[in-house]
């Protein structure tokens, strides 16, 4: 097993070699949950609403080794500098038998043990991390492409406006927990719409995306956005989102997606990007 922490400055620290990992680590699999519930007057028991995961707290212990006290002190300063919580949120990587997972987290100030935890040749260290987003991610972002209508296709306009129903479909098997997506539209496309037929939720943008522009949709909680990349500049396009749209996620298991548009140019396409994410590893 390997553990690597990349701090907010982009510096990597692997707990190996002269930093010997202890088997006393916790919080990688388990995470506290909070059950949302309500109770009406005179109701026996309570009504369940939802379950939310709390911030994940992880603890790692390792030992600094050195040939003498000065070398131990020098390496101790390296640890204190790398795990400085003032740097902000970094990334913890856990590699188990070749399989890698990562999670965004911020460390507390390292605790350097006293007493039997130190000598002229060693120093025991405890570092605790807080992952405000408690999910672990597979490092490989997956990209699926839904190609448009070859040679260009259009749908007659009518009022009130209606959208074309001829399009393309894609099936995605999400082997992890429910996960958000990023959706990219390339090429000239008018009023694109992507729907998750499995959950019956759709995102529709009432806008013409010209050649050379890219429409980007992010459905992640706290990061929901709709932007147009044009001429190297990102332009907020939230105003063009249909009010009935829902920023859907991929659910666990099979998801059937559909892509339609009022009209589009040749070589237009829709790309769906996502990560597998897990509630524990």
C-alpha positions in Angstrom: 0.0 0.0 0.0 1.2 3.5 -0.8 -0.1 6.9 0.4 0.9 10.1 -1.3 -0.3 13.6 -0.3 -0.1 16.4 -2.8 -0.4 19.7 -1.0 -2.0 22.9 -2.5 1.4 24.0 -3.8 1.6 20.8 -5.9 4.4 19.2 -3.9 4.2 15.4 -3.4 5.0 13.6 -0.2 5.0 9.8 -0.2 5.0 8.0 3.1 7.7 5.5 2.4 11.4 4.9 2.9 12.6 7.1 5.7 9.0 7.8 6.5 7.7 4.4 7.6 3.9 4.0 7.4 2.2 2.6 10.5 -0.7 0.2 10.3 -2.7 2.6 12.5 -4.7 4.5 9.9 -8.4 5.1 9.9 -11.3 6.8 8.2 -10.6 5.5 4.7 -13.7 3.3 4.5 -16.1 4.5 7.2 -17.7 7.9 7.2 -20.4 9.3 9.6 -23.8 9.7 8.2 -26.7 12.0 9.3 -30.3 10.9 8.8 -32.6 13.8 7.8 -36.1 13.3 9.3 -39.2 15.1 10.4 -42.0 14.6 12.9 -45.5 15.9 12.8 -47.6 16.6 15.9 -49.1 13.4 17.4 -47.0 11.3 15.0 -45.6 8.0 16.3 -42.0 7.8 15.3 -40.6 10.0 12.6 -40.7 10.3 8.8 -37.4 9.6 7.0 -36.4 12.2 4.4 -32.8 11.5 3.3 -29.3 10.5 4.5 -26.3 12.8 4.1 -22.7 11.9 4.6 -20.7 14.1 6.9 -17.1 15.4 6.5 -14.7 12.4 6.3 -12.0 12.4 8.9 -8.9 10.3 8.2 -5.9 9.7 10.4 -2.5 8.4 9.3 0.4 7.5 11.5 4.0 7.1 10.3 7.6 7.3 11.8 10.4 9.5 10.6 13.7 7.6 10.6 17.2 9.1 10.6 20.8 8.1 11.3 21.1 10.8 14.0 19.0 13.4 15.8 19.8 16.2 13.4 18.6 14.1 10.4 15.4 13.3 12.2 14.9 17.1 13.0 15.5 18.0 9.4 13.0 15.5 8.1 10.5 16.6 10.8 10.7 20.2 9.3 9.9 18.8 5.9 6.8 17.1 7.3 5.7 20.2 9.1 6.1 22.3 5.9 4.4 19.8 3.6 1.4 19.2 5.8 0.9 22.9 6.7 -2.9 23.4 6.9 -2.5 27.1 5.9 -1.7 25.9 2.4 -5.3 24.8 1.9 -6.9 21.8 0.3 -4.7 19.1 -1.2 -5.1 15.6 -2.6 -4.6 12.4 -0.8 -3.8 9.3 -3.0 -4.2 5.8 -1.8 -2.7 3.1 -4.0 -3.7 -0.5 -3.1 -2.3 -3.4 -5.2 -2.1 -1.1 -8.2 -5.5 0.4 -7.9 -5.5 4.1 -7.1 -8.1 6.4 -5.5 -7.9 10.1 -4.6 -9.8 12.4 -2.3 -9.5 16.2 -1.7 -8.7 17.0 1.9 -6.9 19.4 4.2 -4.5 18.3 6.9 -4.4 19.4 10.5 -1.0 20.5 11.9 1.0 17.3 12.3 1.3 15.9 15.9 4.9 14.9 16.8 4.8 12.3 19.6 6.9 12.7 22.7 8.2 10.1 25.2 8.6 6.7 23.6 7.5 8.2 20.3 10.8 9.8 19.7 14.5 9.2 20.0 17.7 10.2 18.3 16.8 7.9 15.4 13.1 8.2 15.1 10.0 10.4 15.5 6.4 9.2 15.5 3.9 11.5 13.6 0.1 11.6 13.5 -1.6 13.6 10.7 -5.4 14.0 10.5 -7.2 15.0 7.3 -10.6 16.5 6.7 -12.4 15.7 3.4 -15.3 18.1 3.2 -16.4 16.2 0.1 -16.3 12.7 1.6 -16.2 10.8 -1.7 -13.2 8.9 -3.1 -12.6 9.2 -6.8 -11.1 6.9 -9.4 -8.3 9.0 -11.0 -9.3 8.2 -14.6 -11.9 10.6 -15.9 -14.2 8.8 -18.4 -15.4 10.5 -21.6 -18.3 9.3 -23.7 -19.2 10.9 -27.0 -22.6 11.3 -28.6 -22.1 12.2 -32.2 -24.8 14.4 -33.8 -26.7 13.9 -37.0 -24.2 13.4 -39.9 -24.2 16.1 -42.5 -26.3 18.4 -40.3 -29.9 18.2 -39.3 -32.6 20.7 -38.5 -36.1 20.6 -37.0 -38.8 23.0 -38.1 -39.5 25.9 -35.8 -43.0 26.3 -34.3 -44.6 28.5 -31.7 -44.8 27.8 -28.9 -41.3 26.4 -29.5 -40.8 22.7 -29.7 -37.6 20.7 -29.9 -36.7 17.9 -32.2 -37.1 14.4 -30.9 -34.7 12.7 -33.3 -31.3 12.3 -31.7 -28.8 9.9 -30.4 -28.6 7.8 -27.3 -25.9 6.4 -25.1 -25.8 3.9 -22.3 -23.4 4.4 -19.4 -22.8 1.8 -16.7 -21.7 3.7 -13.5 -19.9 1.1 -11.3 -19.5 3.7 -8.5 -21.8 5.8 -6.4 -24.0 8.6 -7.9 -21.7 11.0 -9.6 -22.0 14.4 -11.4 -21.1 15.0 -15.0 -19.5 17.7 -17.2 -21.1 18.0 -20.6 -19.4 19.7 -23.6 -21.1 20.7 -26.8 -18.8 21.2 -29.9 -19.7 22.5 -33.4 -22.6 24.6 -34.3 -25.7 23.5 -32.4 -29.0 25.2 -31.7 -30.9 24.5 -28.4 -29.1 21.4 -27.2 -30.7 19.1 -24.7 -29.3 16.2 -22.8 -31.6 14.0 -20.8 -31.0 11.1 -18.4 -33.8 8.8 -19.4 -33.1 6.6 -16.4 -34.0 9.4 -13.9 -36.2 11.4 -16.3 -34.2 14.6 -15.7 -32.9 16.8 -18.5 -30.8 19.9 -19.1 -31.8 22.2 -21.9 -30.0 25.3 -23.2 -32.0 27.7 -25.4 -29.0 29.2 -27.3 -27.1 28.8 -30.6 -23.6 27.6 -30.1 -21.5 28.8 -33.0 -18.6 27.1 -34.7 -15.4 27.6 -32.6 -17.4 27.9 -29.4 -17.8 25.2 -26.7 -20.8 25.0 -24.3 -19.8 23.5 -21.0 -22.2 22.3 -18.3 -21.1 21.2 -14.8 -23.7 19.4 -12.6 -21.6 19.0 -9.4 -23.1 20.3 -6.2 -21.7 23.7 -5.3 -20.1 24.0 -8.7 -23.2 24.0 -11.0 -22.4 26.2 -14.0 -23.2 26.7 -17.6 -20.5 28.6 -19.6 -19.5 29.2 -23.2 -15.9 29.2 -24.2 -15.5 31.7 -27.0 -12.3 33.3 -28.2 -10.4 32.1 -25.2 -12.9 33.7 -22.8 -15.4 31.9 -20.5 -18.9 33.5 -20.6 -21.6 32.8 -18.1 -24.5 31.3 -20.0 -26.8 30.4 -17.1 -29.5 32.7 -18.4 -30.0 30.5 -21.4 -30.9 27.4 -19.3 -34.5 26.3 -19.7 -36.2 26.9 -16.3 -37.5 23.4 -16.2 -34.0 21.9 -16.4 -32.5 19.8 -13.6 -28.7 19.4 -13.1 -28.8 15.6 -13.0 -26.1 13.1 -11.9 -25.4 9.6 -13.1 -27.0 7.1 -10.7 -25.3 3.8 -9.8 -25.8 1.2 -12.5 -27.2 1.8 -16.0 -27.9 5.3 -17.2 -29.5 5.9 -20.6 -28.7 9.3 -22.0 -30.3 11.1 -25.0 -29.0 14.1 -26.9 -31.3 16.2 -29.1 -31.1 19.7 -30.7 -33.3 22.0 -32.8 -30.6 22.0 -35.5 -26.8 21.4 -35.7 -23.9 21.7 -38.1 -21.7 19.0 -39.5 -19.3 17.4 -37.0 -21.3 18.6 -34.0 -21.0 16.4 -30.9 -21.8 16.1 -27.3 -19.2 14.8 -24.8 -20.1 13.5 -21.3 -17.2 13.4 -18.8 -17.4 11.9 -15.3 -15.4 10.1 -12.6 -16.3 7.0 -10.7 -16.7 7.9 -7.1 -17.1 5.8 -4.0 -18.3 6.3 -0.4 -15.4 4.2 0.9 -12.3 2.3 -0.2 
